[in-house]
């Protein structure tokens, strides 16, 4: 069956052209950057959600009444968009070619923790639109170098293939259908907001990812067009497997049916520990390969100690070994890390593809 055409042909072709020319830079962490702003409950609530702030001002009819919203970083898209825009801009100025929308937890499953399931579409649309504006502002100063918005679909806080109760192995706290429905709502928002690609990322449960990809394809079919798909899993520990038990090669085999533009790994491990698994993907994948690892492993205080220089040196070896097409950072990384990585990638050719990327992505 003939693939659907691109929803935005000019943007898709610009991305494919950039990937042919050089290793592209993905941005770094969002959460640790937000922490630097030391935001309080009032920042997360803004004017719109102030009705449920405290007993004195509480509105019992307010959906967030009696529930803290602090920590719901996706909500800042509506209440403190200036903070999110500042983070996006810092990464773009550091050299990022692609920035990820602040929508990691913008699904009904995750927003249920804050009783805000009803704003999922709005969050995703706002996240993509804000990132698009930030990219456009930078592009205006460098029109020969386009920047791209990655519409992010996070893994949610539940797992469809593993029981959260060790005493009941057959129990599941979500289902493929529940995940499909909430992912579809999120995808529609990301597309309507102007995302250039859709990335299913930090995949620890392959069944969750399959629900996301099913929803993505549903959205594409409904529109009669598609965006490039990016997939990024996470190896959870030294076992070299995802939480649902797959090696990097098995993970690739499970995802290949989606014919993604890129497949890669992010989070959980630092770059050094991720290398052998990225090497596996580079060997088996006929699409582009991405890596955006943490800044090392967290210390006893939950902080990340790997310096920009250390991380860049490690990832430069990946690139010189022909393993990378896209690279960036995850937990603990900052604009300084991304600037160092961008500098380290200069002059190094991207990993060569065994097949024509037009045939894979078109």
C-alpha positions as CSV (number, residue, x, y, z in Angstrom):
1,X,0.0,0.0,0.0
2,X,1.3,3.4,-0.9
3,X,2.4,5.5,2.1
4,X,0.4,8.6,3.0
5,X,1.9,11.9,1.8
6,X,3.6,14.3,4.2
7,X,1.3,16.6,6.0
8,X,3.9,19.3,5.6
9,X,6.1,18.4,2.6
10,X,8.5,21.3,2.8
11,X,9.3,20.8,6.5
12,X,9.7,17.0,6.0
13,X,12.1,17.4,3.1
14,X,14.1,20.0,5.0
15,X,14.5,17.6,7.8
16,X,15.6,14.8,5.5
17,X,18.0,17.0,3.8
18,X,19.6,18.1,7.1
19,X,19.9,14.5,8.2
20,X,21.8,13.7,5.0
21,X,24.3,16.5,5.6
22,X,25.3,16.2,9.3
23,X,24.6,14.8,12.7
24,X,21.6,16.7,14.1
25,X,21.5,18.0,17.6
26,X,18.5,17.3,19.9
27,X,17.9,19.4,23.0
28,X,18.5,18.4,26.6
29,X,16.5,18.0,29.8
30,X,13.4,20.0,30.5
31,X,12.6,19.0,34.1
32,X,16.0,19.9,35.6
33,X,15.9,23.2,33.8
34,X,12.5,24.0,35.2
35,X,13.8,23.2,38.7
36,X,16.2,26.1,38.4
37,X,13.3,28.5,38.4
38,X,12.2,27.4,41.9
39,X,8.5,27.7,41.0
40,X,5.8,27.5,43.6
41,X,2.2,26.2,43.6
42,X,1.0,29.6,42.5
43,X,3.2,29.5,39.4
44,X,1.7,26.1,38.4
45,X,-1.9,27.3,39.0
46,X,-1.7,30.7,37.4
47,X,-5.0,32.6,37.2
48,X,-6.8,29.9,35.4
49,X,-6.4,27.2,38.2
50,X,-6.2,29.5,41.2
51,X,-9.8,28.6,42.2
52,X,-8.5,25.4,43.8
53,X,-5.5,26.9,45.5
54,X,-6.3,26.8,49.2
55,X,-9.2,26.6,51.7
56,X,-9.7,30.3,51.7
57,X,-10.1,30.6,48.0
58,X,-11.2,27.1,47.2
59,X,-13.9,26.5,44.6
60,X,-15.4,23.0,45.2
61,X,-16.5,22.8,41.6
62,X,-12.9,23.5,40.4
63,X,-11.4,20.3,38.9
64,X,-8.1,20.9,40.7
65,X,-9.7,21.8,44.0
66,X,-7.8,20.2,46.9
67,X,-5.0,18.8,44.8
68,X,-1.5,20.2,44.5
69,X,-0.4,21.1,41.0
70,X,3.2,21.8,41.8
71,X,5.4,19.4,39.8
72,X,3.0,19.2,36.9
73,X,5.5,20.6,34.5
74,X,3.3,20.2,31.4
75,X,0.8,22.5,33.0
76,X,3.3,25.4,32.8
77,X,2.5,25.5,29.1
78,X,-0.7,27.2,30.0
79,X,0.3,29.0,33.2
80,X,4.0,30.0,32.8
81,X,4.7,29.6,29.0
82,X,7.5,32.1,29.5
83,X,9.5,29.6,31.5
84,X,9.1,26.9,28.9
85,X,9.9,29.3,26.1
86,X,13.1,30.4,27.9
87,X,14.2,26.7,28.2
88,X,13.5,26.0,24.5
89,X,15.3,29.2,23.4
90,X,18.4,28.4,25.6
91,X,18.7,25.0,23.9
92,X,18.2,26.5,20.4
93,X,20.9,29.1,21.1
94,X,23.2,26.3,22.4
95,X,23.0,24.6,19.0
96,X,19.9,22.4,19.0
97,X,18.4,21.5,15.6
98,X,15.4,19.8,17.2
99,X,13.6,20.7,20.4
100,X,11.1,18.4,22.2
101,X,7.7,19.7,23.3
102,X,7.1,19.9,27.0
103,X,4.4,17.2,26.8
104,X,6.1,14.2,28.3
105,X,3.2,13.7,30.8
106,X,0.5,15.3,28.6
107,X,-1.7,12.2,28.5
108,X,-4.9,11.5,30.4
109,X,-3.2,8.6,32.2
110,X,-0.5,10.9,33.6
111,X,-2.7,14.0,34.1
112,X,-5.2,12.0,36.1
113,X,-2.7,12.4,39.0
114,X,-3.7,16.1,39.0
115,X,-7.4,15.6,38.0
116,X,-6.6,17.5,34.7
117,X,-7.4,14.8,32.1
118,X,-9.8,17.2,30.3
119,X,-6.9,19.5,29.1
120,X,-4.8,16.9,27.4
121,X,-5.5,18.1,23.8
122,X,-5.0,21.7,24.9
123,X,-1.6,20.9,26.5
124,X,-0.3,19.1,23.5
125,X,-1.4,21.8,21.0
126,X,0.0,24.5,23.2
127,X,3.3,22.6,23.6
128,X,3.8,22.2,19.9
129,X,2.7,25.8,19.1
130,X,5.1,27.3,21.7
131,X,8.0,25.2,20.5
132,X,7.2,26.1,16.9
133,X,7.3,29.9,17.8
134,X,10.6,29.5,19.5
135,X,12.1,27.7,16.4
136,X,10.7,30.3,14.1
137,X,12.3,33.1,16.1
138,X,15.7,31.4,15.8
139,X,15.2,30.5,12.1
140,X,14.6,34.2,11.4
141,X,18.2,34.9,12.4
142,X,19.6,31.9,10.5
143,X,17.2,31.2,7.5
144,X,19.6,28.7,6.0
145,X,19.3,26.4,9.0
146,X,15.8,25.2,9.8
147,X,14.9,24.1,13.4
148,X,12.4,21.4,14.0
149,X,9.8,20.6,16.7
150,X,9.6,17.0,18.0
151,X,6.1,16.3,19.3
152,X,6.7,14.1,22.4
153,X,4.6,11.2,23.5
154,X,5.9,10.0,26.9
155,X,5.5,6.5,28.3
156,X,2.8,7.4,30.9
157,X,3.0,6.4,34.5
158,X,1.5,2.9,33.9
159,X,2.6,-0.2,32.1
160,X,0.3,-2.4,29.9
161,X,2.4,-5.5,30.0
162,X,3.7,-5.7,33.6
163,X,1.7,-6.0,36.8
164,X,2.4,-3.3,39.4
165,X,1.4,-5.8,42.1
166,X,4.0,-8.4,42.9
167,X,1.3,-10.5,44.6
168,X,-0.9,-10.5,41.5
169,X,1.2,-11.1,38.3
170,X,-1.9,-11.0,36.1
171,X,-3.1,-7.6,37.2
172,X,-2.8,-4.6,34.9
173,X,-3.5,-0.9,35.8
174,X,-4.1,0.1,32.2
175,X,-4.9,-1.4,28.8
176,X,-3.9,-1.1,25.2
177,X,-7.3,0.5,24.5
178,X,-7.0,3.1,27.3
179,X,-3.6,4.0,26.1
180,X,-4.6,4.2,22.5
181,X,-7.4,6.7,23.3
182,X,-5.3,9.0,25.4
183,X,-2.4,8.9,22.9
184,X,-4.7,9.7,20.0
185,X,-5.9,12.8,21.9
186,X,-2.3,13.9,22.5
187,X,-1.2,13.2,18.9
188,X,-4.1,15.3,17.5
189,X,-3.0,18.2,19.7
190,X,0.7,17.9,18.7
191,X,-0.2,17.9,15.0
192,X,-2.6,20.8,15.3
193,X,0.0,22.8,17.2
194,X,2.6,22.4,14.4
195,X,4.9,19.6,15.4
196,X,7.3,18.6,12.6
197,X,7.8,15.0,13.9
198,X,6.2,12.7,16.5
199,X,8.5,11.0,18.9
200,X,7.4,8.1,21.1
201,X,10.1,8.2,23.7
202,X,11.5,6.8,26.9
203,X,9.9,3.5,26.1
204,X,10.2,1.0,28.9
205,X,7.1,-1.1,27.9
206,X,6.9,-2.0,24.3
207,X,3.1,-2.6,24.5
208,X,2.6,1.0,25.6
209,X,4.7,2.1,22.6
210,X,2.6,0.0,20.3
211,X,-0.5,1.7,21.6
212,X,1.1,5.1,20.9
213,X,2.1,4.1,17.4
214,X,-1.4,2.7,16.7
215,X,-2.9,6.1,17.8
216,X,-0.3,8.0,15.7
217,X,-1.3,6.0,12.6
218,X,-5.0,6.5,13.3
219,X,-4.4,10.2,13.4
220,X,-2.5,10.1,10.2
221,X,-5.2,8.1,8.4
222,X,-7.9,10.5,9.6
223,X,-5.9,13.4,8.1
224,X,-4.8,11.7,4.9
225,X,-1.2,12.6,5.6
226,X,1.7,11.9,8.0
227,X,4.7,13.3,9.9
228,X,8.0,11.5,10.4
229,X,8.0,9.2,13.3
230,X,10.8,8.9,15.8
231,X,11.1,6.1,18.4
232,X,13.4,6.1,21.5
233,X,13.5,3.4,24.1
234,X,15.2,3.2,27.4
235,X,17.5,0.5,28.8
236,X,16.6,0.5,32.4
237,X,19.8,-0.9,34.0
238,X,22.9,-3.0,33.6
239,X,20.9,-5.9,32.4
240,X,20.9,-4.3,28.9
241,X,17.1,-4.7,28.6
242,X,14.0,-2.5,28.7
243,X,11.7,-2.9,31.7
244,X,9.5,-5.2,29.7
245,X,12.5,-7.4,29.1
246,X,13.8,-6.7,25.6
247,X,17.3,-6.3,24.4
248,X,18.1,-3.4,22.0
249,X,17.9,-5.7,19.0
250,X,14.6,-7.2,20.1
251,X,13.2,-3.7,20.8
252,X,14.2,-2.7,17.3
253,X,12.5,-5.8,15.8
254,X,9.3,-4.9,17.7
255,X,9.2,-1.3,16.5
256,X,10.4,-1.8,12.9
257,X,6.9,-2.2,11.5
258,X,6.2,1.5,12.1
259,X,9.0,2.3,9.6
260,X,10.3,5.2,11.8
261,X,12.5,7.9,10.5
262,X,14.8,7.2,13.5
263,X,15.1,4.7,16.3
264,X,17.3,5.2,19.4
265,X,17.7,5.2,23.1
266,X,17.4,7.8,25.8
267,X,17.4,8.3,29.6
268,X,18.2,5.8,32.4
269,X,21.9,5.4,31.6
270,X,24.8,7.7,30.9
271,X,26.5,7.8,27.5
272,X,29.2,5.3,28.4
273,X,26.8,2.6,29.5
274,X,24.6,3.2,26.5
275,X,27.2,2.7,23.9
276,X,27.0,-1.0,23.3
277,X,23.2,-0.7,22.8
278,X,23.5,2.2,20.4
279,X,26.0,0.1,18.5
280,X,23.5,-2.7,18.3
281,X,20.8,-0.3,16.8
282,X,23.3,1.1,14.4
283,X,24.1,-2.4,13.2
284,X,20.5,-3.6,12.7
285,X,18.6,-0.5,11.8
286,X,18.2,0.7,8.2
287,X,16.8,4.0,9.4
288,X,18.5,6.9,11.3
289,X,19.8,6.2,14.8
290,X,19.5,8.6,17.8
291,X,20.9,8.8,21.3
292,X,20.1,11.3,24.0
293,X,21.5,9.8,27.3
294,X,21.5,11.2,30.8
295,X,24.5,13.2,32.1
296,X,25.8,10.0,33.8
297,X,24.1,8.2,36.6
298,X,22.4,10.1,39.5
299,X,24.5,10.4,42.6
300,X,23.2,9.9,46.2
301,X,21.4,13.2,46.0
302,X,19.7,12.4,42.7
303,X,21.9,14.8,40.9
304,X,23.9,14.3,37.7
305,X,27.6,14.9,37.8
306,X,28.8,14.3,34.3
307,X,30.2,17.6,32.9
308,X,29.5,18.9,29.4
309,X,33.0,18.2,28.4
310,X,33.0,14.6,29.6
311,X,29.7,13.9,28.0
312,X,30.7,15.5,24.7
313,X,33.9,13.5,24.6
314,X,32.1,10.2,25.0
315,X,29.5,11.0,22.4
316,X,32.1,12.2,20.0
317,X,33.6,8.7,20.0
318,X,30.1,7.4,19.2
319,X,30.0,9.7,16.2
320,X,33.5,8.9,15.0
321,X,32.6,5.3,15.1
322,X,29.8,5.9,12.7
323,X,26.9,5.2,15.2
324,X,25.0,8.5,15.2
325,X,22.5,10.5,13.1
326,X,20.9,12.5,15.9
327,X,22.3,13.2,19.4
328,X,21.3,15.2,22.5
329,X,20.8,14.9,26.2
330,X,18.2,13.6,28.7
331,X,18.1,13.9,32.5
332,X,20.7,16.3,34.0
333,X,21.8,17.8,30.8
334,X,21.7,21.6,30.3
335,X,22.3,24.1,27.4
336,X,26.0,23.9,28.3
337,X,25.9,20.1,27.6
338,X,24.1,20.6,24.3
339,X,26.6,23.3,23.3
340,X,29.5,21.0,24.0
341,X,27.9,18.1,22.2
342,X,27.1,20.3,19.2
343,X,30.7,21.5,19.1
344,X,32.0,17.9,19.3
345,X,29.9,16.8,16.4
346,X,31.2,19.4,14.0
347,X,33.0,18.0,10.9
348,X,32.0,14.4,11.7
349,X,29.9,12.7,9.0
350,X,26.6,11.2,10.1
351,X,26.1,7.4,10.1
352,X,25.6,6.1,6.6
353,X,22.3,4.4,5.9
354,X,22.1,1.0,4.2
355,X,19.0,2.1,2.4
356,X,17.7,5.3,0.8
357,X,16.1,7.4,3.6
358,X,13.5,8.7,1.1
359,X,12.1,5.1,0.8
360,X,12.1,4.6,4.5
361,X,10.4,7.9,5.4
362,X,8.2,8.7,2.4
